Amino acid sequence: MHFTAIILLGLLAGVLSSLLGIGGGIVLVPGMIYLLGLPVDKAVGTSLAIILPTALVGVYRHTTYGNVDWKAGLLIIVGSVTGAWLGAWLSRLIPAEILKKLFAGLIVLVAIKMWRG
């Protein structure tokens, strides 16, 4: 994979992450699977490692604009940290092809819901 394409993938993920709250799952995972040839489990793990500093920068900037609801966010963190632990454990039990289909199905369902309002 060409160095410039990898940097552009990261740039796209960073912009979309801070602009729309997306990036890791919707941009990086498919990008690493189809552009870099990574298996889905490695793409997911790598995406999580990449999105951490990206999210921290985005949180900082959105905090300076007053766009963070810390009360709701901290409560959601309790569930999401537990869910992340469980999801990582489950990812070792579910075959990669099924994970890819679950991922695609989730994106389609969310897109339909958002489109309809």
N, C-alpha and C positions, 0 to 999 in steps of 0.2 A: 504494500500500500504506500502510496506517495505521501511524504511528510506533510505537504501542503494540504492535502485532502483531510488528513487526520487533524491538523490544526483548525481547519474550517469546520469540521464536525464539532470540535470542542467550542468554537466560537458560536456556532448555531445553538448548541445546547445551553451555553451561558446566557445568550440573549433571550432565548425562549424561557429559560428557567426564571430569570428575573422579571421578564415582561408578563408571562402568563402562568408561572408556577409549574411549568413542565420542563422537560429536558432530559433527565436521566432515563426514564422509561420510554418515552415516546420518541426521542431523538437518538440518544446514545446506544441503547440496547439494539434497536434494528440496525443502526449504523455500524456497530461493531460486529454484528452477525453477518451482514451482507457486504460491508466494505472491507472489514478486516478478517473475516472468516472465523471469528471466535465462536465457540459453542455457546449456547444460550446461558448456561450456568456461569461461565466465565464472563460473558458480556454483562450479566446482571450484577455480579460481584464487582467487576471493574467499574461499572456505572455508579454503584453506590460509593465506591472509593473516590471517584471523580466528583460526584455531586456534593460531597461534604464541604470542600472549600468553596465551591460555587455557591452553595446555599448560604454559607456563612457571610460571604460578601453581599449576596442579595438581601439577607436579613438585616445586615448593617445599614445598607442604603435605604431599605424600606422603613426601618426604624427611624432614621433621620427625617423621613417624610411623614411619620405618624401612621404608617400603614400596617402596623402589627398589633393584633389583639392578643396581648400576652396572657391574659387569663384563659381564654379559649385555647390558645396555643399550648400552654403548659399542661392543661388537662388532656388535650389530644396526645401530647407527647407520651403520657403514661401508657395509653393504649397502643400507640404506634411503636414504641420501643419493645413492648411485649410481643406485638404482632410481627415486628421485624425478626425477633429471635425465632418465633414459631415458623415464619415464612422461610427463613434460611434453613431451618431443620427440615421442613417439608420439601424444599427444593432438592434435597439429596434422595428423597424417596420417589419423586415423580420424574418419569422419563422426559428428556429434553424436548422431544416432539410434542408431547402433551403440554408442557410448559409454554412452548411457542404458540400452540393453538389457544390456550387459556389467555395468554397475553393479547393475542389478536382479537379474540372474542370480547375481552374487556374493553379494549380500545373502541371497537365497533359499537358496543352497547353505550358507552359513555358519549361517543360522538352523536349517536341517534338521540339520546336524552337531551344533550345540550342543543342540538339542532332544533328539536321540537319545543324547547323552552320548558 
